[in-house]
Amino acid sequence: MNRLNTLFDEGKHVEVEAEAKVLVEEFPHSGQGWHVLGLALHAQGKPAIPALERAASLLPDDSEFHCNLGVALELEGRLEEARASYQKALVLNPWFTNAHCFLGNAFRKQGLVEEALESYRAALAIDPTHYKANQSMEFVLSQVGRLVEAEEVCRRALRFKPDFMEMRQLLSNILGKQSKYADVVKESDRAFEALSVHPVIWEQRLYCYSYHPDLSAEEIYSEFVRWGDRFPEPREDFLSHDRNPNRRLRIGYVSPDFRKHTGRFYFWPLFQHHDRNSFELFAYSNVEHEVAWTGLFREQFEHWRDIRQLDDEAAAELVRADGIDILVDLCGHMLDDRLGLFALKPAPIQATWLGSAWTTGLKAMDYALFDPHVAPEGTLARETIVRLPHSFLVFQPKVDAPDVVASPCLRNGFVTFGYTGRTERLSHRTFRVWGEILKRLPEAKLILDYPPFDDPRTQDHYRGFLAQHGVDTERVILRNSPNIFEGLNDIDILLDSFPHSGGTMLMDALWMGVPALTLASRPPVGRLGTGMLMNLGLPEWVAHSEKEYLAKACQFAGDGQALKALRLGMRERMLNSPLMDGPGFAHDFEAAYRVMFEHWSKNGSSARDVVEGPSTMEPGDQS
């Protein structure tokens, strides 16, 4: 057992599995033997529950055995059984902090927020610096919009342990989510200086930088490149790869979001309309917990690979074995990305699309797919930019969205502006302009509709913030609509955020007929709204300065009949636009794939290898 434990600590899980199987065959009643076998299987992503169940039955008074069984059950989505195992562990050892934390995670995955928070509090009562409990509690509070409490979790942990740098980065994140950007970079820098190679700190740092209202595109871009430079040059050996450009290409899509996630509104039309005679589709799923939508996505692929339990090296070997021609990242630097897989360059051509909608910063990523409106000339990206001819995204709305209604200003007698997106996109810049809009239109109102705006303490924070920037808070409604589509029926004009534009927020509003005013800001993430409105034939709803944004808001608010006509015709306008042309979008995407592959097959390299600096390759143009 000592030898097995040593091997396990050294990460030699294959050897542990082999020797543990010999041990339990000779000593079938050894609970310790079955336990270490289960851990070795679990570490390799193999079925571990039978071995861990056997261990727990042989040594029923060992709290660690029950806890580890719970972890394995949780990973398979058997949450009720996992909770029971954690609770058994806690009956045996009420001071078992990990068991309290894991029980909280199981509650969280079942949507039992208060039960989850109570479990995290129990863990922190034992160890106030427990990283996972602090991190999980901050995450849950942030997810449900209790942002002020989430900040308090971070600050309390830092009082106990000032050098708790993971929590300092979380503090930076939660400040951004409260639109309090003054100290976001300072707190992140303090964490980064101490733990500059920590992957989670890096990912959270890049997220904060992307939304920061006072950083230039150049400053943000350079931080992504700095992250990408951490990875060594990838080894490339594609000499034996079939270069025939006319054959059926193998396309691999990597994502954690083959589930009930906003990405599904954009993935579905592409996957559904792919030409299966010309392209063979592989999914590399990093989904944490499969749901009904996962099953629907699975049906769209000829090959489905679950890589959640595989490390990057193992996942890369799987991609190589599948002979993928083009590997596509659908996540960017969002939650549960697998960019480490792409850093290993397992496919001759690699591209990124959607996700965080900017550069990955990786030397090994060849292409980023955008459109001319979102990524005009001069857009910074480490990848070669491929500009699709119309829109870089296509949208499949919810089928149960309510009907469009006439503009509410006609019944109210005043115009209502609204914002229905993430709080980290808001800042002193947006509030200053919105405050000026309300000053010029003394009867107008503003609705802020998102989970944090329903939390009393977060409401108080935002009312103070708005007032500091000249917003008449008496005319601001803070809420979280149970059905955002019905909530949009109360809004005449949606105000897009800047310098980071909204995404699905805008698509939802437009589908409900609500026109959106956007400011073309730093590309590409500051021009998502620009791309949507240009593809709808509504260039007049795109402003190019804060002054023009203010003037347009007041101009459009003054014509209720024009707002009504635009609103009632918006859904048909969308249906007839590139934003909802699934077949056309898939065709453009496939044309881009052919350009990429033909370039590689002729030159023996990707465009990234032959073009210096940010660049462009239009589909159909191989120059």
N, C-alpha and C positions, 0 to 999 in steps of 0.2 A: 504493500500500500504506500509506503514511503516513496518507493521508486516511481509508482504511478503518479503520485501527487507532484513529485519533482518534474516529471515529464510533462504533466499538464501545465504546470506553472511556466514551463519553457515553451509552451505552445505546440508541443508535438502531439497533436490530438489523434493522428492516425496511429501512431505507436501505442498511445494509451488505449485506444479502442481495441487493437489487436490483443494486447496483453491483458486487458480487463476481461475480454471474452474468455480467455484461457482461465483466468482466476475464478470467474463465477461458474465456469463449467466444473472446476475442481471443488469450489466452495460455494454451492448454490444458495446457501443461507447467509452469505456475507452481504449485509446491507451496504457497507462501505464500498464493496466491489461493484455492486449494481449502481450505486450512486455515481462513482467516478466514470463508469461506463456510460451512464446517461449524460453526464456533463460532456464527455468527449464526443458523443453523438450529436448533442445539442450544438456544440461549438462548430461542427462541420455541416450544420444544417440538415442533419439526418433525423429520422423519427426517434425521439428520445423518451417519450412519455412512458412506454411500457417498462423500461429499465428504471426510470425514476419512481414510478408507481411501486415497482417491486421493492426498491430501496426503502420507501416510506412505510410499506407494509411490514418489512422486516425490522425496522427501527422506528416505530411509530412515535417515540418520544423525542425525536431529533427535529427541532424546529427548522434547521437549515434544509433538511431533506424536503419537508413540506413546502418551504418557500421556493426552492429550485423547481419542484414539480409545478408549482403555480406559474412560474415564469414560462416553462415549456407549454403549459396549457394555454396561457395567455397568447403566446405567439401563434398558436393554431386557432385563435379566435374563440376558444372555449372559456369565455369570461366568467360564467357562473361557477364553473368548476375551479377556475383559477382563484377566484375570490374565496371559495371554501378552503383551498389549500393555504392561502395566506392567513386566513382567520385561524386555522388549526395551528399554524406556526406561532401566531400571536398569543393564542391560549397557552402554549408551551413556554413562550418567552415574550412577555409584554414589552420588553425593552429592545426588541429587534427592529431597529430603525428601517432597515431595507424592506422588511415585510410590511411595515406601515406605508412606506412610500409606494411599493408595488401594488398594495391593495388600493391606494389612491388612484394609481394609473388604471387599474381595472375598472374602478368606478367611473373614471373620466371617460373611458372608451364606451361605457354604457350610457353616457349622458347624465350621470348622477353627480352633478357639480358639487352640491353641498357635502355629500358623503365623501367625495374625493378631497375636498378642502379639509374636512375634519381629519382624514387620514394623514394628510401632509402636516397638519398642525401637530398631530400626535408624534410624528417623526421629529419635527423641529423642537418639540418640548424636550426630547431626549438629547438631540444634537442640533443646536441652532445653526451650525455651519454645514449641515448635510447638503451637499451640492444638488443631488437629484431631487430632494424634497423641496428645496428652495426654487430650483429651476422649474419643477413641475407645478408648484403653486403659482409662481409668477405666470407661467404659460396659461394655466386655467383661468386665472383672474383676467389676463389680457384677452383671452378668447371670448369671454362673456362680457367684455367691455368695462370691467371694474379696474380701470387703469390707475387710479390714484392708489388703490390698495396694492396693486402690483408693484408700483414704485416703492411703497412702504416695505414690502417683502425684501426687495433688493437692499434698501438702506438699513433695514434691521440686521440683515446678514452681514453687511459691511461694518456695522458697529461692533459685532462680535469678532469679526475677522477682517480687518482693513485690507489685508493682502489677498482677499478672496477675489481674484481677478476675473474669474468666470462670471461672478455676480456683478462685477463692475461693468462688464460688457452688456449684461442683461439690463443694468440700470441705463446705459446708453440707449439701448433699444426702446425701453419703456418711456424714456424722455421723448424720443422721436415719435412714439405713438400718441403722446399727449401734445404733439406739435411744439414741444419745448426744446428747440434746436440749439439754444445758446451754448449748452454744455455737452452736446452729443459727441462731438469730435474729441473734446477734452477728456471725457470719461473713457471713450474708446481707446484713445492714445495711452492712457494710464494702464489699461488692461493689456494693450498690444505690446507695450514696452516690456512688460513682464513675461508675457506668453506669446511671443511673436510667431511661434510655429503651431499654435493650438488651432486645429481645423475649425472648431465650432466658433471660436472667437473671430476667426477670419470671415466665416460666412455671415455672421451677425454684423460684423463691421461693414462688409460690402453692402448688406441690405440697408443699413443706416445711411451710408454714403449715397446710395441711389436716390433716396428721397430728400436729401438735405437741400433746403431751398437756397442756401447761400454759397454752395460750392459750384464751381464751373464744370462744364462737361469735361474739360481737360483734367481737372483735379480728380474727378470721379474715375475717369478712364484710366488714369495713371495708377490708381489704387488697384483696379482690376488686373492690370498688367503686372503689377508688383506681386499680386497673388499668383498669377499664372507662372511667373518666373521661378517660383518655388519648386516647380516640377522639372526633373531632368529631361533632356531631349529624349523623345520616345524612340524606341527601336522600331524600325520599319523593315519588314521583309515580305514584300508582296511580289517577288519575282515570278512566282508560280501562279499568281492570281490571274484568272481568265480576263483578258482585256477586250474581248469581243463587245463592241458597243451596241450591237443590235440584238443581243440576247435578252432574256428575261432577267432583270436586275433584282438582287436581294437587298431589301430595305429593312433595316432594324430600327425600331423606335424604342427609346429608353425613357421611362417616366415612372414616378411614384403616384401619378394622378389618374390611373385607369380606375376610377371610382367616382363617388358622388362629389365632384370637385368642379369648380367653374371651368376648368380646362375641357371638360366633356362637351361644352357647347361649341368648342372650336375643333376638337379632335374628330368628333363624330362625322361631320360632313366630309372631311378629308378621307378618313378611313373607308367610309361607306361608298365613296365614288372613285376609289382607286381602280385603275385598269388592271385586273388580276391576270390578264393574259400577258402583260408586259412587266408586271412587278410582283414579286413574291414577298409577302409581308411577315416580319418577325416582330413580336413584342417582347421586350425585356422589362418585366414588371418589377418595380420596387415598391409596390403597394404594401403598406403595413397591415391593413385589415381589409380583406376582400368583402365587397358588398354586391348587391344585385347588379349595379352598373359594371362591376368588374366582369361579371359573366357576359354581359352584353358586348363589352369590348373584346372579350376573348373570342367571340364568334366572328369578329372582323378580321382575325389573323389566322393564317395557315399554321403558324408556329407560335407557341406561347412559352416563354421562359420566365420562371420566377427567380429573380436574382437577389431578393431581399436578404437572404441569409448567406449570400456569397460575398467574399471580399472582392476588391477591385481586380486583383490578379486572376482569381477564379472566374469572375464574370468576363474578363477580357479573353480568357482561353475559350470560353463558351462561344463568344462572338467569332473568334478566329475559326473555331471548329465548324460554325454554321456558314462560313464563307461569305460573310456580309460584305456587300459592295459599298453601301452608304449607311453609316450609323448616324441616327438623328437624335439629338438631345431635345427633350420637350419641357425641360424644367429650368435650365439656367441656374442661377444662384438662389433658388427658392427652397423651401423645406424639403428635406430628403433627396437632394440632388445626388447624382452619381457622376459628377464631373471627374472624379479620380479615375473612373473607368476610361473616360475619353483621353485623359492624360497619357494613358498607356498605348494609345493609337492602335486598337485591335482591328480597325477597318481601314482600307486605303483612302477612303473619303469620309470625313466627319463634318456634320453640320449642326447648328443650333437654331431652333425656331420656337417662338412664343415664350413660355416660361417667364423669366424676368425681363425679356424683351430688350436685352442689350448684349454687349460683348461678354463672353465668358472669361476673357483674358488668357486663355490657354494657347500656347504655341501649336498644340496638336489639333486644335479645332480649325477646320479649313474655311467653312462658310457660315454666314449668318443670313437668314432669309428675312427680308423686309419688303417695303414698297417705296416708290419715289417720294411719297408724301411723308412717311414716317422717318425715312432715312435719306434725306436729300444729299447732294454732293457735299463733301466735307464732314459727313458723319463719322465719328470716331469708333472704330471697331478693330480689334486685332485680327479678326477673320476677314476674308474677302466678302464683301456685301453682295448678295444676289438680290436684285430688285425685281420682285414679281410685277407684272405689268399693271395690275389694278390694286388690289388690297392684299396685305400680307396675312390677313386672317379672314375666316368665313365663319358665320354664326348660325347656330341652330337654337332658336329660342325655346323656352319651356312651352309645352303644348297646352298647359292649363292656365296660361296667362289670361286675365280678364279682358273684356272688350275695351277698346279705346273710347274715352268720353270726351266731350267738348272741353275746351280750355276753362279751368275753374275761374279765371278772372271775369268771365262773362256773367257768372252768377254771384261772385263775391264783390265785384265792383273795384277790385284792386288786384295787382299782379303778385303772384307768389313765386319766388325763386326757391331753388332747392339744391341740396347736395346729399348724395346717398352712398358715399364711398368711405374708404379707409381714412382714419384720422391722421396717419403719418403723412398723407399728401397735403395736409393743411399747414399753414404757417402764418407768420406775421404779414407776409406778402399777400396771401389770399384774403385774410381778414381786413387788411387795410383797404383793398379795392372793394370788397363786399360792403364794408362800412360806408364808403363813399357812394356806392350805388343806392343804399338805403337813404342816405342824406338827400340825394337828388330826387328820390321817389318817396316822399314822406308817407304815402299810404301803403307802400309795398311791404311784404313780409318775406321772411327767410325760414325755410324748414331745413334742419340738419337731421338726417334720418339714418341712423346706424347704431348697432348695439351700445357703444360707449355713451351715446347721447341719451340713453334711458337710465343710466346709473346715476343716482342722486349726487354722489361725490364728484363724479366726472363731469356731470352737468355744471356743478358749481365752479369747477376749474375752467370750463370753457366759457361760461358766462363772464367770468373775470377776464379771461384772455380776450374775448370779443370786445368787452367794454374798453380795455386798454388800447384797442386799435380803432376806436371810434364807431363801433357797431352799437346801434340802439337795441339792447337785448330785450326790451319790451316787445319788439317785433320779431323776435327769433323764437321759433318753436323747436325744442330739442326732444327727439323721440326715437323709438325703434319700432317701426311698423311690423306687426306679425306677418303680413304679406306685403313685401316691398312693391309688388306690381299694383296692388290696390292703393298703397301709399303714394305712388307716383301720380295717381289721378288727382291729387291735391296740388300738384306743382305745375306751373305754367312754363317755366324756363329752368332747365338744369344748368347750374354753374359748374363748369369743369374746374378742376384744381390745376395749379401750376406752381413751380416749373415741372412737376411730375403729373402727367395727365392721368385721367381715369381710364379704366378698361371696360370690364363687364358692366360696371355702373352705367356707362354711357350706352352700351348696347341695350341693356334692360330699359333705360329711359326712352331711347328712340323707338323700341318695339312697342312701348306704351304710348307713342305719339308725342312724347315730350321733347321739344327741340333743345339741343344742348349748345351752349356757347363755350368755345374753347379758345385757348391762347397757344399759338404755335411757339413752343419754347425749345429748350435744349433737346436735340434729337439723340436717340430715337424715343425715349420714354416720355418726353415732353410733347410728342406729336402724335400720340395714339389717337386722340380725338380729332386731330387734323386729318389723319388718314380716313377715319370713318366718315366725316362730313364731306370731304372731297369726293369720296366714292358714292355718296348720296346725292351729289350735285348741289351741295349747299355751301359753296365757298364763302358766302357772305356771313356765315356763322363762325368763321375762323378769324380771330383777331391776331395781330402781329406785334402788339405792345399792350402794356397794362392800360395806357390811355385809351387805345382803341377798344379794348375789352370793356372798359367802363362806358364808353360812348355807345357801343353796340347794345349793351345790356339795357340802357335807358331807351334807346331807339326802338328795339324790338318790344319792350314792355308797353310802349305807347300805342300799339295797334293790336287790339284784342281780336278783331276779325281776321287779321292776317295770321295770328297765332292759331286761331281755330282752324282755318283752312289748312295750314301746314300740319297741324296735329292730326286732323282726321284723314289726311292723305299720307301720313308718314309710314304706316305699316305697308301699304302698297308700294311706296317708294323703296322701302327696304327690300321687299320681296323681288323687285325688279332691278336691284342693284348688285354689284359684285360682292357685297357683304353677305348675301345669302344665296349666291350662285355656287352650290356645292360642286356640280360637275365641272364648271368652268375653272373653279379654284383648283380642284384636283388635277385638271389638265395642265394648268400653269405650273403647279408644283412638280408634276412629272416631267414637264419640259425642262425645268431647272435641273432635275436629277440627271436627265440625259446630257445636258450641257456639262455638268460637273464630271460625269463619267467619261464622256468623249474627250474632254480636256485631259483627264488623267490617263486615259488609254493611249493618247497620242504623245503626251509629253513625259509619261512615266512619273508624274508628280501632280500634286494638287496645285491649285492657283496660289495657295498660301506660300508654296515654295518658290514661286517664280515672280511674284509681284511684291514689291516692297511697300510697306505702310498700308493704311486703310485704302481699300480699293473696291472696285465694282465689277461684277460680271453679270450682264443682263442675260436672261434666258434667250437662247438663239444667237448670242454673240460670244464667240469663243476667243475673241482677240484679247 
